[in-house]
């Protein structure tokens, strides 16, 4: 049997929550809604400032492979349903590429959710993001790419302190 995309999503949400607590040494406290029908998966609360930010998490376990190009296995493809997107939110979109064993994050991208329509490709009812996982890549998602969840933790703390 294979894990379903729903199961992989749940693993990713819990993994990110656990890694954020570890990397922030307990400063960041993640909360999950009972139902995420609004498209927001985790609320990150900062114990120092008392501020919080909702985050939508999208996860992948594999990269796209293109024949005859130098992007073999380097492109992470993410989809966000238009129905779960609202421009008026101060939410963040966290995209994570999980390790093949689903035990850690291999790469992450953090961006304001309201920027999604400007950055993503659009097809029918979804936004598509194809980001290169290589830290040396100069794609349009470079400024949102983070090496790991430790970097995400640092960025969130900086956001809370500003």
Backbone as a chain_set.jsonl record, in Angstrom:
{"seq": "XXXXXXXXXXXXXXXXXXXXXXXXXXXXXXXXXXXXXXXXXXXXXXXXXXXXXXXXXXXXXXXXXXXXXXXXXXXXXXXXXXXXXXXXXXXXXXXXXXXXXXXXXXXXXXXXXXXXXXXXXXXXXXXXXXXXXXXXXXXXXXXXXXXXXXXXXXXXXXXXXX", "coords": {"N": [[0.825, -1.185, 0.0], [0.347, 2.321, -0.551], [1.054, 5.559, 0.833], [-1.533, 7.986, 1.085], [-2.226, 11.159, -0.553], [-3.444, 12.831, 1.272], [-2.604, 11.724, 3.694], [0.162, 12.153, 3.479], [0.156, 14.93, 3.468], [-0.755, 15.413, 6.1], [1.37, 14.313, 7.543], [3.402, 16.071, 6.729], [2.461, 18.543, 7.793], [2.553, 18.022, 10.558], [5.258, 17.374, 10.83], [6.502, 19.807, 10.066], [5.465, 21.464, 12.111], [6.624, 20.235, 14.381], [9.389, 20.517, 13.757], [9.592, 23.332, 13.695], [9.105, 23.98, 16.393], [11.332, 22.742, 17.577], [13.549, 24.009, 16.263], [13.171, 26.673, 17.006], [13.632, 26.543, 19.628], [11.442, 26.166, 21.277], [10.15, 28.592, 21.244], [8.372, 29.211, 19.157], [5.067, 28.25, 18.749], [3.071, 25.955, 17.372], [-0.324, 25.633, 16.282], [-2.99, 23.576, 15.312], [-5.924, 23.746, 13.331], [-9.156, 22.365, 14.085], [-10.685, 21.732, 11.884], [-9.605, 22.227, 8.609], [-10.939, 23.602, 6.594], [-10.821, 26.097, 5.559], [-8.493, 26.328, 4.295], [-6.219, 26.916, 5.713], [-3.603, 25.602, 7.502], [-1.98, 25.573, 9.814], [-1.529, 27.525, 12.718], [0.867, 29.711, 13.739], [2.174, 30.616, 16.724], [3.916, 33.1, 18.467], [5.626, 32.977, 21.373], [7.037, 34.999, 22.627], [6.441, 37.595, 21.538], [3.711, 37.477, 21.394], [2.359, 37.463, 19.035], [0.753, 36.057, 16.114], [0.584, 33.969, 13.178], [-1.234, 32.737, 10.433], [-0.714, 29.783, 8.507], [-0.565, 28.182, 5.391], [0.218, 24.996, 4.37], [1.942, 23.269, 1.912], [2.99, 20.267, 0.56], [5.458, 18.179, -0.979], [6.863, 15.099, -2.11], [8.427, 14.293, -4.108], [10.323, 15.317, -7.009], [9.963, 16.969, -10.183], [10.849, 15.421, -13.255], [12.549, 16.15, -16.122], [13.151, 15.242, -19.384], [16.181, 15.48, -21.198], [16.994, 17.951, -20.248], [18.64, 20.237, -17.947], [17.324, 20.213, -15.57], [16.617, 17.942, -14.297], [15.001, 16.237, -11.845], [15.054, 18.401, -10.077], [13.041, 20.227, -9.8], [10.372, 21.296, -7.887], [6.984, 20.786, -7.731], [4.081, 22.462, -6.933], [0.66, 22.809, -5.972], [-2.108, 24.977, -5.485], [-5.391, 25.319, -4.58], [-7.651, 27.535, -6.122], [-9.971, 28.121, -4.784], [-9.328, 28.054, -2.097], [-7.887, 30.274, -1.674], [-7.454, 33.605, -0.579], [-7.131, 37.067, -1.03], [-7.143, 38.911, 1.028], [-5.995, 38.056, 3.344], [-3.484, 37.857, 5.891], [-1.784, 35.767, 5.683], [0.633, 33.108, 5.345], [2.271, 31.137, 2.859], [3.659, 28.077, 3.008], [5.778, 26.043, 1.415], [6.945, 22.812, 1.205], [9.511, 20.514, 0.46], [9.711, 17.281, 1.059], [11.934, 14.853, 2.531], [12.779, 11.717, 0.958], [12.151, 9.65, 2.779], [10.237, 10.796, 4.349], [10.855, 11.992, 6.783], [12.08, 14.383, 7.27], [12.494, 17.833, 6.214], [13.549, 18.668, 3.015], [13.833, 20.943, 1.513], [12.502, 24.297, 1.556], [10.018, 26.829, 0.959], [8.905, 30.037, 1.648], [6.319, 32.28, 1.477], [4.28, 35.268, 1.205], [0.845, 34.644, 1.237], [-0.916, 36.235, -0.188], [0.599, 37.05, -2.358], [0.575, 35.007, -4.129], [-1.127, 34.896, -6.573], [0.319, 36.629, -8.267], [2.748, 35.379, -8.626], [2.449, 32.694, -9.33], [1.642, 30.223, -11.851], [-1.435, 29.881, -13.628], [-4.047, 27.611, -13.935], [-7.125, 26.644, -14.849], [-8.781, 25.802, -12.028], [-6.708, 26.113, -10.236], [-3.639, 27.291, -8.762], [-0.302, 27.086, -9.857], [2.952, 26.285, -8.874], [6.257, 26.031, -9.704], [9.194, 25.348, -8.495], [12.723, 25.565, -8.255], [14.759, 23.406, -6.435], [17.426, 23.702, -5.841], [19.844, 25.531, -4.064], [21.473, 27.239, -5.405], [20.048, 28.024, -7.59], [18.547, 30.43, -9.752], [15.843, 31.051, -10.025], [12.456, 32.436, -10.207], [11.493, 32.118, -7.66], [13.526, 32.291, -5.906], [14.001, 34.225, -3.864], [12.281, 33.407, -1.917], [13.029, 30.923, -1.176], [14.265, 28.62, 1.186], [16.867, 27.099, 3.027], [16.304, 25.217, 4.999], [14.121, 24.182, 7.74], [15.056, 25.49, 9.962], [15.89, 27.947, 8.962], [13.4, 28.91, 8.156], [12.185, 29.158, 10.673], [13.755, 31.207, 11.766], [13.097, 33.327, 9.994], [10.356, 33.605, 10.557], [10.437, 34.431, 13.246], [11.789, 36.868, 12.931], [9.809, 38.201, 11.468], [7.772, 38.348, 13.394], [8.995, 40.016, 15.245], [9.232, 42.422, 13.954]], "CA": [[0.0, 0.0, 0.0], [1.036, 3.611, -0.593], [0.427, 6.643, 1.585], [-2.353, 8.878, 0.265], [-1.789, 12.558, -0.509], [-3.961, 13.376, 2.525], [-1.701, 11.261, 4.749], [1.434, 12.864, 3.302], [-0.1, 16.293, 3.939], [-0.806, 15.388, 7.57], [2.744, 14.092, 7.991], [4.124, 17.326, 6.496], [2.011, 19.544, 8.756], [3.089, 17.658, 11.869], [6.71, 17.477, 10.745], [6.829, 21.234, 10.097], [5.162, 21.946, 13.458], [7.666, 19.715, 15.277], [10.669, 21.132, 13.427], [9.557, 24.73, 14.12], [9.287, 24.014, 17.848], [12.72, 22.37, 17.865], [14.477, 25.022, 15.752], [12.99, 27.928, 17.746], [13.843, 26.19, 21.042], [10.16, 26.279, 21.965], [9.564, 29.936, 21.141], [7.231, 29.14, 18.243], [4.117, 27.234, 19.185], [2.099, 25.715, 16.305], [-1.66, 25.138, 16.591], [-3.705, 23.11, 14.128], [-7.38, 23.843, 13.467], [-9.882, 21.092, 14.084], [-11.009, 21.533, 10.465], [-8.891, 23.223, 7.807], [-11.743, 23.846, 5.395], [-10.508, 27.443, 5.099], [-7.219, 26.248, 3.604], [-5.113, 27.246, 6.601], [-3.258, 24.345, 8.148], [-1.326, 25.757, 11.109], [-1.369, 28.877, 13.247], [2.126, 29.761, 14.471], [2.119, 31.61, 17.79], [5.213, 33.445, 19.03], [5.46, 33.133, 22.815], [7.706, 36.212, 23.1], [5.723, 38.807, 21.127], [2.265, 37.274, 21.468], [1.809, 37.552, 17.682], [0.51, 34.776, 15.452], [0.373, 34.031, 11.736], [-1.735, 31.487, 9.846], [0.115, 29.255, 7.419], [-1.029, 27.068, 4.568], [1.378, 24.157, 4.062], [1.847, 22.374, 0.767], [4.156, 19.387, 0.61], [5.751, 17.228, -2.036], [7.89, 14.122, -1.762], [9.228, 14.042, -5.306], [10.521, 16.442, -7.918], [9.67, 16.667, -11.585], [11.998, 15.042, -14.062], [12.368, 16.515, -17.522], [14.166, 14.621, -20.245], [16.967, 16.331, -22.072], [17.292, 19.27, -19.681], [19.473, 20.179, -16.747], [16.474, 20.351, -14.392], [16.198, 16.599, -13.883], [14.869, 15.997, -10.425], [15.335, 19.594, -9.28], [11.879, 21.108, -9.764], [9.28, 20.894, -6.996], [5.705, 21.262, -8.269], [3.059, 22.631, -5.9], [-0.637, 23.308, -6.428], [-2.998, 25.569, -4.49], [-6.718, 25.533, -5.148], [-8.113, 28.924, -6.096], [-11.069, 28.242, -3.827], [-8.807, 28.222, -0.746], [-7.061, 31.48, -1.661], [-8.079, 34.918, -0.399], [-6.117, 38.12, -1.032], [-7.234, 39.781, 2.198], [-5.371, 37.414, 4.505], [-2.067, 38.087, 6.182], [-1.297, 34.406, 5.877], [1.814, 32.707, 4.602], [2.254, 29.842, 2.185], [4.901, 27.347, 3.224], [5.882, 24.867, 0.556], [8.069, 21.996, 1.653], [9.89, 19.296, -0.233], [10.081, 16.331, 2.101], [12.913, 13.83, 2.19], [12.086, 10.519, 0.485], [11.638, 8.836, 3.889], [9.211, 11.618, 5.017], [11.278, 12.256, 8.162], [12.628, 15.736, 7.384], [12.277, 18.679, 5.04], [14.741, 18.802, 2.181], [13.876, 22.346, 1.099], [11.255, 24.982, 1.893], [9.782, 28.147, 0.384], [7.935, 30.761, 2.454], [5.914, 33.521, 0.821], [2.953, 35.756, 1.581], [-0.203, 33.987, 0.443], [-1.537, 37.203, -1.111], [1.45, 37.187, -3.545], [0.439, 33.814, -4.966], [-1.591, 35.133, -7.944], [1.354, 37.312, -9.049], [3.919, 34.525, -8.82], [2.135, 31.347, -9.808], [0.933, 30.002, -13.105], [-2.832, 29.59, -13.338], [-4.75, 26.685, -14.831], [-8.48, 26.332, -14.386], [-9.135, 26.108, -10.642], [-5.528, 25.977, -9.385], [-2.375, 27.994, -8.967], [0.81, 26.15, -9.939], [4.278, 26.812, -8.606], [7.342, 25.09, -9.986], [10.379, 25.988, -7.939], [13.943, 24.775, -8.256], [15.185, 23.127, -5.063], [18.844, 24.005, -5.656], [20.091, 26.839, -3.454], [22.179, 28.065, -6.394], [19.146, 28.373, -8.689], [18.151, 31.836, -9.828], [14.478, 31.116, -10.523], [11.675, 33.54, -9.63], [11.165, 31.813, -6.268], [14.788, 32.323, -5.161], [13.921, 35.052, -2.651], [11.407, 32.73, -0.959], [13.603, 29.604, -0.908], [15.022, 28.478, 2.434], [17.634, 25.859, 3.059], [15.7, 24.24, 5.899], [13.124, 24.746, 8.652], [15.762, 26.424, 10.845], [15.81, 29.248, 8.302], [11.985, 29.318, 8.246], [12.0, 29.581, 12.053], [14.405, 32.515, 11.889], [12.293, 34.295, 9.252], [9.115, 33.839, 11.303], [10.771, 35.225, 14.427], [12.047, 38.228, 12.428], [8.504, 38.771, 11.115], [7.069, 38.667, 14.632], [9.686, 41.104, 15.945], [9.204, 43.684, 13.187]], "C": [[0.868, 1.248, 0.0], [0.311, 4.605, 0.301], [-0.387, 7.509, 0.637], [-1.806, 10.299, 0.362], [-2.287, 13.232, 0.768], [-3.053, 12.973, 3.683], [-0.352, 11.982, 4.678], [1.29, 14.308, 3.775], [-0.121, 16.375, 5.455], [0.59, 15.186, 8.158], [3.538, 15.392, 7.866], [3.749, 18.38, 7.52], [2.582, 19.267, 10.137], [4.607, 17.771, 11.907], [7.149, 18.932, 10.834], [6.597, 21.795, 11.498], [6.248, 21.504, 14.439], [9.014, 20.381, 15.028], [10.707, 22.596, 13.849], [9.732, 24.862, 15.634], [10.74, 23.741, 18.213], [13.667, 23.504, 17.49], [14.358, 26.349, 16.492], [13.223, 27.736, 19.243], [12.588, 26.458, 21.87], [9.502, 27.637, 21.879], [8.322, 29.934, 20.261], [6.347, 27.968, 18.639], [3.045, 27.064, 18.106], [0.771, 25.164, 16.856], [-2.317, 24.717, 15.295], [-5.206, 23.248, 14.349], [-8.009, 22.456, 13.479], [-10.281, 20.732, 12.655], [-10.295, 22.616, 9.67], [-9.63, 23.521, 6.508], [-11.516, 25.249, 4.826], [-9.147, 27.481, 4.405], [-6.019, 26.607, 4.452], [-4.839, 26.045, 7.494], [-2.72, 24.497, 9.569], [-1.33, 27.242, 11.464], [-0.097, 28.852, 14.081], [2.059, 30.937, 15.442], [3.518, 31.825, 18.339], [5.029, 33.771, 20.507], [6.088, 34.42, 23.352], [6.889, 37.461, 22.779], [4.209, 38.691, 21.281], [1.582, 37.377, 20.12], [1.631, 36.15, 17.107], [0.32, 35.007, 13.959], [-0.172, 32.687, 11.257], [-0.878, 31.081, 8.654], [-0.622, 28.13, 6.707], [0.222, 26.301, 4.164], [1.054, 23.268, 2.872], [3.122, 21.556, 0.722], [4.243, 18.506, -0.631], [6.845, 16.298, -1.545], [8.812, 13.833, -2.939], [9.371, 15.334, -6.104], [10.205, 15.989, -9.334], [10.96, 16.324, -12.315], [11.683, 15.367, -15.515], [13.495, 15.907, -18.338], [14.887, 15.679, -21.062], [17.239, 17.726, -21.525], [18.16, 19.103, -18.448], [18.641, 20.319, -15.47], [15.969, 19.001, -13.896], [16.187, 16.469, -12.36], [15.102, 17.197, -9.534], [14.115, 20.482, -9.078], [10.779, 20.515, -8.88], [7.998, 21.568, -7.481], [4.668, 21.287, -7.151], [1.796, 23.201, -6.512], [-1.413, 23.866, -5.247], [-4.335, 25.82, -5.176], [-7.106, 26.996, -5.039], [-9.176, 29.13, -5.028], [-10.572, 28.444, -2.397], [-7.958, 29.486, -0.614], [-7.919, 32.73, -1.481], [-6.975, 35.959, -0.29], [-6.085, 38.941, 0.249], [-6.578, 39.195, 3.445], [-3.923, 37.855, 4.664], [-1.412, 36.741, 6.479], [-0.061, 34.169, 5.016], [1.568, 31.348, 3.951], [3.631, 29.229, 2.383], [4.862, 26.094, 2.365], [7.111, 24.1, 0.99], [8.258, 20.786, 0.744], [10.416, 18.366, 0.842], [11.152, 15.37, 1.605], [12.152, 12.574, 1.748], [11.509, 9.65, 1.605], [10.586, 9.566, 4.73], [9.579, 11.992, 6.451], [11.882, 13.641, 8.364], [12.277, 16.531, 6.126], [13.603, 18.857, 4.313], [14.932, 20.248, 1.746], [12.537, 22.961, 1.442], [11.213, 26.35, 1.217], [8.682, 28.806, 1.208], [7.61, 32.078, 1.765], [4.552, 33.965, 1.317], [1.898, 35.138, 0.663], [-0.834, 34.958, -0.551], [-0.692, 37.448, -2.36], [1.281, 36.034, -4.53], [-0.054, 34.105, -6.381], [-0.558, 35.825, -8.84], [2.483, 36.379, -9.449], [3.639, 33.206, -9.522], [1.566, 31.361, -11.219], [-0.487, 29.597, -12.733], [-3.383, 28.647, -14.4], [-6.063, 26.327, -14.173], [-8.691, 26.744, -12.935], [-7.947, 26.076, -9.695], [-4.424, 26.951, -9.776], [-1.279, 26.938, -8.953], [2.116, 26.876, -9.681], [5.274, 25.706, -8.902], [8.643, 25.767, -9.612], [11.562, 25.027, -7.94], [14.428, 24.619, -6.82], [16.646, 23.496, -4.8], [19.033, 25.412, -5.088], [20.779, 27.787, -4.417], [21.281, 28.526, -7.533], [18.745, 29.844, -8.601], [16.73, 31.973, -10.374], [13.687, 32.211, -9.79], [11.256, 33.295, -8.18], [12.396, 31.859, -5.358], [14.661, 33.087, -3.844], [13.042, 34.427, -1.572], [11.969, 31.389, -0.495], [14.445, 29.638, 0.368], [15.703, 27.126, 2.448], [16.933, 24.785, 3.883], [14.696, 24.934, 6.826], [13.784, 25.666, 9.676], [15.714, 27.835, 10.265], [14.373, 29.785, 8.329], [11.704, 29.856, 9.651], [12.567, 30.979, 12.267], [13.585, 33.604, 11.194], [10.979, 34.616, 9.993], [9.373, 34.701, 12.536], [11.054, 36.672, 14.016], [10.74, 38.93, 12.08], [7.757, 39.195, 12.385], [7.693, 39.858, 15.35], [9.653, 42.43, 15.211], [7.926, 44.47, 13.419]], "O": [[1.995, 1.229, 0.495], [-0.899, 4.504, 0.502], [0.028, 7.741, -0.499], [-1.015, 10.606, 1.254], [-1.615, 14.119, 1.293], [-2.765, 13.79, 4.558], [0.203, 12.373, 5.705], [2.195, 14.849, 4.409], [0.435, 17.308, 6.034], [0.947, 15.816, 9.154], [4.262, 15.771, 8.787], [4.628, 19.048, 8.065], [3.045, 20.186, 10.812], [5.176, 18.214, 12.905], [8.063, 19.26, 11.591], [7.442, 22.524, 12.019], [6.734, 22.307, 15.236], [9.704, 20.766, 15.972], [11.743, 23.069, 14.317], [10.433, 25.76, 16.1], [11.312, 24.427, 19.06], [14.495, 23.916, 18.302], [15.342, 27.08, 16.599], [13.031, 28.664, 20.03], [12.664, 26.916, 23.01], [8.398, 27.818, 22.393], [7.33, 30.586, 20.586], [6.818, 26.847, 18.835], [2.196, 27.94, 17.942], [0.755, 24.341, 17.771], [-2.216, 25.418, 14.288], [-5.712, 22.911, 15.419], [-7.449, 21.5, 12.943], [-10.223, 19.567, 12.263], [-10.37, 23.794, 10.018], [-9.014, 23.674, 5.453], [-11.975, 25.55, 3.724], [-8.698, 28.544, 3.975], [-4.895, 26.602, 3.95], [-5.74, 25.537, 8.161], [-2.974, 23.651, 10.427], [-1.154, 28.099, 10.599], [0.015, 28.066, 15.023], [1.91, 32.091, 15.04], [4.229, 30.867, 18.643], [4.349, 34.738, 20.85], [5.708, 34.885, 24.427], [6.669, 38.298, 23.655], [3.507, 39.702, 21.296], [0.353, 37.379, 20.052], [2.266, 35.191, 17.549], [-0.055, 36.098, 13.53], [0.348, 31.632, 11.618], [-0.388, 31.921, 7.9], [-1.216, 27.252, 7.333], [1.182, 26.893, 3.67], [0.019, 22.603, 2.838], [4.219, 22.105, 0.834], [3.235, 18.145, -1.239], [7.647, 16.655, -0.682], [9.857, 13.202, -2.778], [8.641, 16.302, -5.897], [10.183, 14.797, -9.639], [12.023, 16.873, -12.024], [10.679, 14.914, -16.064], [14.668, 16.056, -17.995], [14.287, 16.638, -21.547], [17.675, 18.601, -22.273], [18.389, 17.993, -17.969], [19.203, 20.523, -14.394], [14.992, 18.938, -13.15], [17.216, 16.577, -11.694], [15.33, 17.03, -8.336], [14.154, 21.402, -8.261], [10.322, 19.393, -9.095], [7.949, 22.79, -7.621], [4.409, 20.271, -6.506], [1.854, 23.985, -7.46], [-1.384, 23.308, -4.15], [-4.394, 26.458, -6.227], [-6.917, 27.623, -3.997], [-9.263, 30.206, -4.436], [-11.316, 28.956, -1.56], [-7.377, 29.737, 0.442], [-8.953, 32.899, -2.126], [-6.004, 35.771, 0.442], [-5.086, 39.604, 0.526], [-6.622, 39.817, 4.507], [-3.24, 38.181, 3.692], [-0.603, 36.605, 7.397], [0.238, 34.927, 4.094], [0.774, 30.536, 4.426], [4.642, 29.798, 1.972], [4.03, 25.208, 2.56], [8.193, 24.671, 1.127], [7.301, 20.135, 0.326], [11.447, 18.634, 1.459], [11.261, 15.108, 0.407], [10.995, 12.391, 2.129], [10.492, 8.985, 1.409], [10.096, 9.016, 5.717], [8.692, 12.282, 7.255], [12.166, 14.036, 9.495], [11.828, 15.978, 5.122], [14.633, 19.156, 4.918], [16.061, 20.721, 1.626], [11.545, 22.25, 1.603], [12.253, 26.949, 0.941], [7.637, 28.199, 1.443], [8.496, 32.891, 1.5], [3.76, 33.151, 1.793], [2.063, 35.122, -0.556], [-1.242, 34.552, -1.638], [-1.2, 37.999, -3.336], [1.795, 36.091, -5.647], [0.547, 33.604, -7.331], [-0.567, 35.62, -10.054], [3.106, 36.565, -10.495], [4.497, 32.67, -10.223], [1.078, 32.382, -11.704], [-0.722, 29.04, -11.661], [-3.206, 28.86, -15.6], [-6.097, 25.775, -13.074], [-8.771, 27.938, -12.647], [-8.132, 26.018, -8.479], [-4.294, 27.368, -10.927], [-1.311, 26.008, -8.146], [2.351, 27.96, -10.216], [5.145, 24.586, -8.408], [9.131, 26.647, -10.322], [11.418, 23.837, -7.662], [14.497, 25.597, -6.076], [17.056, 23.59, -3.643], [18.443, 26.371, -5.586], [20.682, 29.005, -4.267], [21.702, 29.336, -8.359], [18.623, 30.412, -7.516], [16.443, 32.917, -11.11], [14.2, 32.834, -8.861], [10.712, 34.196, -7.541], [12.316, 31.507, -4.181], [15.166, 32.633, -2.817], [13.06, 34.878, -0.426], [11.461, 30.788, 0.451], [15.228, 30.561, 0.593], [15.173, 26.138, 1.94], [16.951, 23.605, 3.532], [14.457, 26.136, 6.702], [13.116, 26.551, 10.21], [15.519, 28.804, 10.998], [14.163, 30.985, 8.505], [11.058, 30.893, 9.8], [11.923, 31.831, 12.88], [13.4, 34.687, 11.749], [10.555, 35.77, 10.04], [8.595, 35.609, 12.829], [10.606, 37.602, 14.687], [10.576, 40.117, 12.363], [7.178, 40.28, 12.435], [6.984, 40.628, 15.998], [10.008, 43.461, 15.783], [7.751, 45.547, 12.849]]}, "num_chains": 1, "name": "protein.A"}
